[in-house]
Amino acid sequence: MERWADPIAYLAAVVYGVGVWWPTRSLPYFWDSATFVVDAARDLLVTHFDPLVAGHSDFAHPPLFVGVLALAWRVFGDTRLVSHLLVLPALPAAMIATYHLGKRVADRVVGASSALLLGGSAFVVAEAGQVYMDLPVGAALTAGLVAWMAGRRLASSLLLCAAAASKLPYPLVVPAVLAALLAFDPVPRRDVRSWLALAAPFALVAVWLGYHRAVTGWLLMRPERVVRAPLDASAFASSLLVACRLFVVGQWRWVPLVAAAAAVLWVRLVRKRPVPWRLPLPLLALVAAGLVFFAAVGELALRYAIFLLPPYLVASTTLARAAWPRRPWVLLGAGALFVLFVTTWHPRMPLTTTYVFRPDENLGYLDMIAIGERSARWLEQTQPDAEVFGAGPEAYELTEPHQGYVSAPLKFAECSRFQRHAGVTQLVVVHPYHPGQPVCRRVTETTGARAIKHFESNGKWLEIYLVPPGDGA
């Protein structure tokens, strides 16, 4: 039976990953997927990959993921199915890599438990349905970590380089931590190949940034981009606390940590045995380094931290396993926790009453797509000649048919550019989910516009306002 354990784990990961992905296979694009990845890939096709710069972002992200998407369109056609197929392997790959990480650190029980919990995490499941690079990058980094632990330096370096060639800068956290651990290990640190393997992602990024600056004139981020990094120790401590709370506490992720702490106390105080820290500790160091990094740069979106979840889960379940090394309690507990994780996928939400500019870290993005689809369809069918004012995401939903919301561009402008035009139907899209929306609200108030259509999905809402007739500007 043991020889079938790995194939069964692989099959389960693939079946589960396909099952999670299948309902999303033709979804319209959303948020950063729409405004960055899709538009950048289209630009690369138009320019024939010269220059090789993935535009539409405030950051100098390398073009590997975007470029592969563009190539997939060139070969198979520019369709949403092709785009979503590109992301399909990411979740099964991440789960399989997590399984091997757990098996290498402890045993198959830890590997299976960790992979199950990774696959059940709401923000991971949400990324499986969006055409974006965070989940593929997380899978590559986890696989690279496994390859490194197995002594396969070349394979590890290639995987780390693939991650670094897709997005900046967090993929460099893993090789940086591995290099720090290598420096404290007296035997492997004399291995030149190991240092070359870890240096390769940094060298690749350095070459890319030089090329990017030569093409665009800026290095890491656009000059007008507002820096969110904390400016003093107090602000950094606050940012770190938020990062820890988001990553460790939310959506039942505190349970593995509490279980690990309880197991450590049980092993030390009751059984009087040493705790097996040797392999979990480097994984916890990687998690800590990642959280410090995100706090330092001020970027606290959960999807960026997908690559930290496998080492966090493996380290926690390994320590929990130490309390019951010969019993299946950890796997059973992981199964029960998976059920709790599922309850956070798409929870019932009250109607939004304040401005919320950060997308949900769960399947709530489906509700945003739903109100976007329905409102775009209504505008296209009933008001095709109207002037429509709004912010985002309607800026791409109503003007770019390839995003999947309209069949032809509507007459759209940002609310900041609103002007009265006589003899023209003028509509304003209002909702609380974008920083540009307060301006839209002010337009409706100053013009006396009235709501004529309301769209709602699980607490998410959008309203269409009709501006009363007036003299032209």
Secondary structure, 3 states (H helix, E strand, C coil): CHHHHHHHHHHHHHHHHHHHHHHHCCCCCCCHHHHHHHHHHHHHHHCCCCCCCCCCCCECCCCHHHHHHHHHHHHHCCCHHHHHHHHCCHHHHHHHHHHHHHHHHCCHHHHHHHHHHHHHCHHHHHHHCCCCCHHHHHHHHHHHHHHHHCCCHHHHHHHHHHHHCCCCCHHHHHHHHHHHHHHCCCCHHHCHHHHHHHHHHHHHHHHHHHHHHHHHCCCCECCCCCCCCCCCHHHHHHHHHHHHHHHHHHHHCHHHHHHHHHHHHHHHHHCCCCCCCCCHHHHHHHHHHHHHHHHHHCCCCHHHHHHHHHHHHHHHHHHHHCCCCCCCHHHHHHHHHHHHHHCCCCCCCCCCCCCCCCCCCCCCHHHHHHHHHHHHHHHHHHCCCCEEEECCCHHHHCCCHHHCCCCCCCEEEEHHHCCCCCCCCEEEEECCCCCCHHHHHHHHHHHCCEEEEEEEECCEEEEEEECCCCCCC
